[in-house]
Each structure stands twice: as C-alpha cells, then as structure tokens.
C-alpha cells in the first residue's frame, strides 16, 4: 500500500530541512573565517596559563544562569510561568542563532518568538520579553561603562579618542532607550512603526517568494496591539524590574570578566576600564556585521580601542582572538546541539 504524507507535514519537513542547511552553511562560514585564529589559539595555549583559562567556563555558566533567571522574572510579570532549565537551554539556542545568522538580533528575536510557543508563550509576549531583555542589557551596561571610564581616568589612560568613544556610547544608549520607550508607549506609534517594518520585510521576501504579503498585515497589527498591552504590564509593575536589572548587570560583568581572564592567562594585568570600553564598542559594531559572529569587525575594533588606551596590539590581538575562539567553542557547541534537537522535534514542540 502506497503511503502518502500529509501536505502540512511535507511542508514542515522541507522548511526544517532548508533551515538546517542555512544554519549549517553559516556555521561552515564561521569556522572557515576563524580557521587561522584557531591555529593561533592552539599555538598560544602552550605559552599561557591554561589553568586560568578554565575559569571562563564557570563565568559563562553564571552568565547563562542570569539570563535564565531574567526570562523567568519577565514572564512572571506577563503572567506566564516557565521552567529554569528550559530557559537556560533556550539561551544556548538563541546565542547560537544570533552568532550564526547575523541580523542585529532580529534572527534571534524571530527564533525565540517561534520557539517559545512550545512553552505556551504567545508571540507578542515572547517578542516583548526579548525587547525588554535588550533594553535592560543596554541600560545595565551604562553604570559599568561609567565605572570603566573612572578606572581609565584613575590610571591616566584617557585621551580625546577615549572620551569621544565613551561619550558616543553613552549617548547612543540613552537615545536608544528613550526612543524605544517613546515608540512602545503609544499604540499608534508602535503600530505605525512596526507596520512599516512589516511592509519592508514583505517586499524583501517577495523577491524570493512570489507572494505580495508573506506576513499578513492585519494579523501583524493585532500582534502589535497585544505587544503594547503587554508592555503596560511592565509599566504598571516597574518595581518588579529591579531583579532583572541586577541580573543584566551581573551578566554584563561576567562577559567583561571572561575577557579579563584571558589577559590574566597571558600574564597581563591590564586596566579593566580598557576592557570594558573595548568590549562595548566591539559588541555594538558586531550588531551590524554581515558575517557570522561579526568576524573581523569585532576583533579589529576591540584591538583598536585597546590600543587607544595604551595596550599594545602585540598583547591585545592574541588575547582577543583566544577569547573569541574559546568563547564560541564553549557557547556554540551546546547551542548547536540543542538547536538541532529543537529542529528535529519541531520548533513549536517540546522535545
């Protein structure tokens, strides 16, 4: 007897296969892009304190712990209960997607929104949790950034370039924060802005699919309205955001600590303020990179900022490369594993 598959199952299978191919191809590009760096790291491992490098693992574990706790608190405000280990794993998956498919975080938000359906979380609530995470992430980095500048001033490592970079970052963070709040405060503004974005996406998608409206505008506008309503829950319960803010401060601090551990492994006790500033610049610039994990842009900018603070390229380049390779190996390996499990189970189903 001939077996016929249901059309929706065939469509899902093709979609899942295409997504697997795209992400695998992006992963190959990433590995190819850092192939020389990997060789350099292996060579430098003989020259550094390998014991010190081990501390990166618990530091990264704490980082993911903070993100898991953050989502639990954010969803609690939105009247949704999620499990700790579910969120811990989702962060690993999300980090993998954001590294492999660079799009300024858009790929990650889309993936997270789709993935959270498996845990009974609606699209607008999942999207808002991501936007709130990014908002808290950038706001919480401001006191760390200011502290970094104080460290630089105390050691006499400040010049016009450093002042300009730090001022630009703080301005960008403040303007971006108020811009986001201004948009989402009004149902009309958020609807106008996101509807325009949806139309642009439909035009781009129509190049590949001969369909004028891949994303239904009316359905999207209903979701935008729900996004605004959910935001009001955060506004009404703003005191409950104190813990999420603390979680993000710790998460940012662990990222800087992971970089500094590599300097210690190289026997270099550099000014922590320089690392704080360089990390911020590299990550902001990496958001607009068209290559996976911001290859090239991240390393180049971090080295340039560190050089401006008096840290020689001879020290900063091998440290930055080693941090990047080790960091990606620690995070992307489990992220890829859980991502593949999610694909096999179906992204909107719990595996």
C-alpha positions in Angstrom: 0.0 0.0 0.0 1.5 3.3 -1.1 2.0 5.8 1.8 1.0 9.5 1.3 2.3 12.1 3.7 0.0 14.9 4.8 0.8 18.2 2.9 1.4 20.2 6.0 3.9 17.6 7.2 5.7 17.6 3.9 5.8 21.5 4.0 7.2 21.4 7.6 9.8 18.8 6.6 11.0 21.0 3.7 11.1 24.1 5.9 13.0 22.3 8.6 15.5 20.9 6.1 16.0 24.4 4.5 16.6 25.9 7.9 19.1 23.2 8.8 21.0 23.8 5.5 21.1 27.6 6.0 22.4 27.4 9.6 24.9 24.6 8.8 26.2 26.7 5.8 26.6 29.7 8.1 28.4 27.6 10.7 30.9 26.5 8.0 31.4 30.1 7.0 32.1 30.9 10.7 34.6 28.1 11.1 36.3 28.9 7.8 36.5 32.6 8.8 38.3 31.8 12.1 40.4 28.8 10.8 43.7 30.8 11.2 42.6 32.1 14.6 42.0 28.5 15.8 45.5 27.6 14.8 46.9 30.6 16.6 45.0 29.7 19.7 46.3 26.2 19.7 49.8 27.5 19.4 49.4 30.1 22.2 47.9 27.5 24.5 51.5 26.3 25.1 52.5 29.8 26.2 49.7 30.8 28.6 48.4 29.7 31.9 45.9 27.1 30.9 44.6 26.7 34.5 43.5 30.4 34.4 41.5 29.8 31.2 39.4 27.1 32.9 37.7 29.9 34.8 35.9 31.0 31.6 33.6 28.0 31.9 32.1 28.9 35.3 31.9 32.5 34.3 29.9 31.7 31.2 27.7 29.3 33.2 26.9 32.2 35.6 26.2 34.4 32.5 23.6 31.9 31.2 22.2 31.5 34.7 21.5 35.2 34.9 19.7 35.2 31.5 17.6 32.2 32.5 16.5 34.0 35.7 15.9 37.1 33.8 13.3 35.4 31.5 11.6 33.7 34.4 11.1 37.1 36.1 10.0 38.8 32.9 7.5 36.1 32.0 6.2 36.1 35.6 5.3 39.8 35.2 3.5 38.8 32.0 1.6 36.1 34.0 3.5 33.2 32.4 5.4 30.5 34.2 8.4 29.0 32.5 11.0 26.5 33.8 14.6 27.4 34.8 16.3 24.7 32.7 14.0 25.4 29.7 15.1 29.0 29.7 18.8 28.0 30.3 18.6 25.9 27.2 16.7 28.4 25.2 19.5 30.9 25.8 22.1 28.5 24.4 19.9 28.0 21.3 19.3 31.7 21.0 23.0 32.5 21.3 23.8 30.0 18.6 21.2 31.6 16.2 22.4 35.1 16.9 26.0 34.2 16.2 25.4 32.1 13.0 22.7 34.3 11.5 23.8 37.9 12.0 21.0 40.4 11.7 21.3 42.8 14.6 19.4 40.4 16.8 16.4 40.2 14.5 17.0 36.5 13.7 17.3 35.7 17.4 14.0 37.5 18.3 12.2 35.7 15.5 13.6 32.3 16.6 12.8 32.9 20.2 9.3 34.0 19.4 8.7 30.8 17.4 10.4 28.6 19.9 8.5 29.9 23.0 5.3 28.5 21.5 6.4 25.1 22.8 6.1 26.5 26.3 2.7 28.1 25.9 4.1 31.7 25.4 2.4 33.8 22.8 4.3 35.6 20.1 3.8 39.1 21.4 4.8 38.1 24.9 8.0 36.3 23.7 8.9 39.3 21.4 8.3 41.8 24.2 10.5 39.7 26.6 13.3 39.9 24.0 12.9 43.7 23.6 12.9 44.2 27.4 16.0 42.0 27.7 17.8 44.1 25.1 16.6 47.3 26.8 17.8 46.1 30.3 21.0 44.8 28.7 21.9 48.3 27.4 20.7 50.2 30.4 22.6 48.0 32.8 25.8 48.4 30.8 25.8 52.2 31.4 27.0 52.1 35.0 29.6 49.5 34.1 30.8 51.8 31.2 31.0 54.8 33.5 33.0 52.7 36.0 35.3 51.7 33.2 36.0 55.4 32.3 36.7 56.1 36.0 39.3 53.3 36.0 40.9 54.8 32.9 40.9 58.3 34.4 42.4 57.0 37.7 45.3 55.4 35.8 45.8 58.3 33.4 44.8 56.3 30.3 42.3 58.8 29.0 42.7 60.8 25.8 40.5 62.6 23.3 39.7 59.4 21.4 38.6 57.6 24.6 36.4 60.5 25.7 34.8 60.6 22.2 34.2 56.8 22.1 32.8 56.7 25.7 30.6 59.8 25.1 29.2 58.3 21.8 28.4 55.0 23.5 26.6 56.6 26.4 24.7 58.9 24.1 23.7 56.0 21.8 22.5 54.0 24.8 20.4 56.9 26.3 18.9 57.9 22.9 18.1 54.3 22.0 16.5 53.7 25.4 14.3 56.8 25.2 13.5 56.1 21.5 12.3 52.6 22.4 10.1 53.8 25.3 8.7 56.7 23.2 7.7 54.2 20.4 6.1 51.5 22.6 4.3 54.0 24.9 1.8 54.7 22.2 -0.3 52.0 20.5 -0.5 54.2 17.3 3.3 54.8 17.2 4.2 51.2 17.7 1.6 50.2 15.1 2.8 52.7 12.5 6.5 51.8 13.0 6.1 48.1 13.0 3.6 48.0 10.2 6.1 49.9 8.1 8.8 47.4 9.0 6.5 44.5 8.1 5.8 46.0 4.7 9.5 46.4 4.1 10.0 42.7 5.1 7.2 41.6 2.8 8.8 43.4 -0.1 12.2 41.7 0.6 10.5 38.3 0.9 8.6 38.8 -2.3 12.0 38.7 -4.1 12.3 35.1 -3.1 8.6 34.1 -2.9 6.2 35.3 -5.5 3.7 36.4 -2.9 2.9 40.1 -2.1 2.1 39.6 1.5 4.1 36.8 3.1 3.4 38.3 6.6 -0.3 39.1 7.0 -0.5 42.8 7.8 -3.8 42.6 9.7 -2.6 39.7 11.8 0.7 41.5 12.5 -1.2 44.7 13.6 -3.2 42.6 16.1 0.1 41.3 17.5 1.4 44.8 17.7 -1.6 45.8 19.8 -1.0 42.9 22.1 2.6 43.9 22.3 1.6 47.3 23.6 -0.9 45.9 26.1 1.8 43.6 27.5 4.2 46.5 27.8 1.7 48.2 30.0 2.0 45.3 32.4 5.8 46.1 32.7 5.0 49.7 33.2 2.5 49.0 35.9 4.9 46.6 37.6 8.1 48.5 37.1 9.3 47.8 40.6 9.5 44.1 39.7 12.1 45.0 37.1 14.7 45.6 39.8 15.9 42.0 39.9 16.0 41.7 36.1 18.1 44.8 36.0 20.5 43.3 38.6 20.7 40.0 36.6 21.7 42.0 33.5 24.4 43.9 35.4 25.9 40.6 36.5 25.5 39.2 33.0 27.4 42.1 31.5 30.1 41.9 34.3 30.6 38.2 33.5 31.2 39.0 29.8 33.9 41.5 30.7 35.3 39.1 33.3 35.7 36.4 30.7 37.8 38.7 28.5 39.9 39.7 31.5 40.6 36.1 32.5 42.3 35.6 29.1 44.6 38.6 29.9 45.4 37.0 33.2 46.2 33.8 31.4 48.7 35.7 29.3 50.2 37.2 32.4 48.9 40.7 31.6 47.1 42.8 34.3 45.7 45.5 32.1 43.4 48.3 33.0 39.9 46.8 33.4 38.4 50.0 32.2 40.0 49.5 28.8 38.5 46.0 28.5 35.0 47.4 29.5 35.2 50.1 26.8 36.6 47.8 24.1 34.1 45.1 24.8 31.2 47.6 24.4 32.5 49.1 21.1 33.1 45.6 19.6 29.7 44.3 20.5 27.8 47.3 19.3 29.6 47.2 16.0 29.2 43.5 15.7 25.4 44.0 15.5 25.7 45.4 12.0 28.2 42.9 10.7 27.0 40.8 7.7 29.4 37.9 8.7 28.6 35.3 11.4 29.8 36.4 14.9 31.0 39.7 13.5 34.2 38.1 12.2 36.8 40.8 11.5 34.9 43.8 12.8 34.8 42.6 16.4 38.5 41.7 16.6 39.6 44.8 14.7 37.6 47.3 16.8 38.4 45.7 20.1 42.1 45.9 19.2 41.9 49.5 18.1 40.1 50.7 21.3 42.6 48.8 23.5 45.5 50.4 21.5 43.9 53.8 22.2 44.1 53.1 25.9 47.8 52.1 25.8 47.6 48.3 25.4 49.8 47.2 22.6 48.5 45.2 19.6 51.1 42.5 20.4 49.2 41.8 23.6 45.6 42.6 22.6 45.4 40.7 19.3 46.3 37.2 20.6 44.1 37.8 23.7 41.1 38.9 21.7 41.5 36.0 19.3 41.9 33.5 22.0 38.9 34.9 23.9 36.7 34.8 20.8 37.6 31.2 19.8 37.3 29.8 23.3 34.1 31.7 23.9 32.5 30.5 20.7 33.6 26.9 21.4 32.1 27.0 24.9 28.8 28.5 23.8 28.1 27.4 20.3 28.8 23.7 20.8 25.9 23.1 23.3 23.9 25.7 21.4 24.2 23.8 18.2 23.3 20.5 19.9 20.1 21.9 21.5 19.2 23.8 18.3 19.4 20.6 16.3 17.3 18.8 18.8 14.7 21.6 18.6 14.6 21.3 14.8 14.1 17.5 14.9 11.3 17.9 17.4 9.7 20.8 15.6 10.5 24.3 16.9 7.0 24.8 18.3 7.0 21.4 20.1 8.9 20.4 23.3 11.4 17.7 22.7 
